[in-house]
Amino acid sequence: LITGAGPAHAQNVQDAPATFEERVADWNETAERAEEALRNARASNDALEILRSDVAATRSEALEVIERGNIETLTLQARLEALGPPPAEKDAEPERIATQRKALLEAIAIADAPVLAARQAHNRAEVRVEEIDDLIRARQRAELLAREPSPLVPAYWLPTLTELSAYLGRVLDEVGDIVSSPTQGALLRQRLPLAALLSGIGLFVLLFVHPRAIRRVEAAAAGASSRLRKRGYAGLALALRLVLPAAGGGLLALAFLSLRLTPPSAKSINAVVLILTLFLVTAYWLAHVVFAPSGPERRLVDLNDQAATRATWVALALGLVLVFEAILEAMERDFQFAPGSRSVMAAIIVIAGSLLLWRLASLLRTPAETPAEAGPAQPADDDTAISVTGLIARTLQLAAMLAILFSIAGYVQIARQAIVPMVLSLALFAFCLALHHLLTSAVTRFLGGHQPDERVAATLLPFAIGLLVLVVSLPVFALIWGARLADISEVWILLTQGVEIAGINVSIGVVFTLVAVFVLGVFITRWLQRFLGTTVLPRTKLDSGGR
C-alpha cells in the first residue's frame, strides 16, 4: 500500500484540474452529461447511479469552495471594516487609506468570483441530483407495481415447467460442452484434484469436526463448577458454531469456484454459490444464538425446548428460501423467462416463505413452560427484549398474509418485497437482540448493581442500549427495505451538516458529544459513589443519612 501510494497520489495530482477555471469546466461538463441523460431517459439505473455519484462529487467540491471562499471574504471584509466607514463625498480620505480600501474592495470582488461560480455549480448539481433520484424512484415504483399473470391460472403451470426444463437442459448441455472441449476439459481435469481436496476437507469439518467439537464444549459447560466457566464455554460454543460451518462451507464454495465452471447461460452461478454459503451459515448461527435449543439458560426468547428446536429448523428453512430467491434472480438475469413463468416460480418461493414465517410466528407465541417444569430461570436483563416477541409474531403473520395475497393477484414484485426484506430484517433483528444482550450483561456487570440507586440505573440500561443498537442498525434496515446508498449518504450529509434551531447549528457530532459526555459522567459518578461508599465514608463518623 505504501509503495503504491506515491505513484497513485502523483497520478491524482497530475489528473487534477490545474486552475479553478478548469474545475468549473469539469463541473459544467458533468452537469451537461446529467442533463443529456435526463432528457433521453434511456440510461439504465446502474448508469444513472454512477452519473449521480459524479454529480454529487461536483456538488461536494463546489460546497468546499463556497465555504473556503466565504472565510476569505469575511477576512477581507473585516480588514475593510477596520479602516472605518468611507468618508462622505465632500470629505477627503488620506491617500494611503484610500489605496488600501480600493485594494481590499478589488480583493473582495476577486474572492467572490469563484464563490459565485461555485454557488451556481452547487445549485445546478443539487437540482440534477434530485432529478436523477426522482427518475430512479419512478422506475423502481413502476417495476414494483407492475402486474404479471396470476400463478393460480393452470394454463401457466405446464409452460413454466417446460421453460424451466429447457433452461436447465441448456445449462447442462453447456457444461457437457465445456467438459468435452479439448482445451477447457483439460484445464478442468487439472483443477479437479484441488477441488476434490478442498471439498473433502470442507465435508470433514462439517460432518465430523463441527458436531464433535460442539458436543465436547457443551459437555464441558454442563460440568463446569463456576458461573464464569459456564459463560466462557457457552461463548466458545457459539463461536465454534460460526467459525466451523463458515470454514467448511467456505471450503466447499472455494472448491466449486476453483473449477471455474461458468456456463454462458448461468453466468451468475458463482455468486449464487457464495450467497448459499453466507445465508445458510448465518441462519444456522443466528438460530442457535437466539433460540439456543441445547442451552435453555442462554435462550434469548421465552420458548420451551421443543419450540426452540422447531424454531431453529424454521430459521434454517428461511435461509434456504433466501437461497432459492437468489437462484431465481440469477436465472432471471441469465435467461428471459415469460411473465407467466416468472410469476409461477416466484409464487412458489413466496408461498414457501410465507408458510415458514407463519410457522415461526406461531412458535414465538407458544407459551413457555410453567415454573415447575421449566429449567433454569431466564436472565432478568432479557425482559426488555422478550416484551416485543408478540409484536414481531403479529408482524410476521401480517407479512405472510400480504405476500400470498399480492402473489395471487399478480403483483409478484410486491410479494417478493414482502418476504425477502422481512426475512432479512428478522435476521438483522436477531443479531441486534444478541448484541443487546451482550452489551447489557457487560455494562451491568461493570456497574455492579448492588446498591438501590445502582439497581434503578441498571433497569434503564436495557432501554438505553437497545435504543443505541436500534439507531446504529437503522441504515441497514433502510437498505434492506429498498433504500439506496445514495439515500443513506444524503441523510448522512444532512446529519453532519446539521440544521439550525434557534440560531444554533445542531448536527450529529453535537448530539454524539452530548451523549458521550453524559454517559462518561454517569460512569464516573457511579465509580466515585462506590469508591466513597466502600473506602472513605465507612471510616468517618457520619451516620447513614450523612453518608
Secondary structure, DSSP 4 states (H G I P E B T S, - for coil): -HHHHHHHHHHHHHHS-SSHHHHHHHHHHHHHHHHHHHHH--S-HHHHHHHHHHHHHHHHHHHHHHHHHHHHHHHHHHHHHHT-SPPPSSS---HHHHHHHHHHHHHHHHHHHHHHHHHHHHHHHHHHHHHHHHHHHHHHHHHHH-----TT-GGGHHHHHHHHHHHHHHHHHHHHHHHHSHHHHHHHHHHHHHHHHHHHHHHHIIIIIHHHHHHHHHHHHHH-SSHHHHHHHHHHHHHHHHHHHHHHHHHHHHHHHHHT---GGGTTHHHHHHHHHHHHHHHHHHHHHHT-TT-GGG-SS---HHHHHHHHHHHHHHHHHHHHHHHHHHHHHHS---HHHHHHHHHHHHHHHHHHHHHHHHHHTS----TTT--SPPPGGGHHHHTTHHHHHHHHHHHHHHHHHHHHHT-HHHHHHHHHHHHHHHHHHHHHHHHHHHHHHHHHHHH---SHHHHHHHHHHHHHHHHHHHHHHHHHHHHHTT--HHHHHHHHHHHHH-EEETTEEE-HHHHHHHHHHHHHHHHHHHHHHHHIIIIIGGGS---TTT-
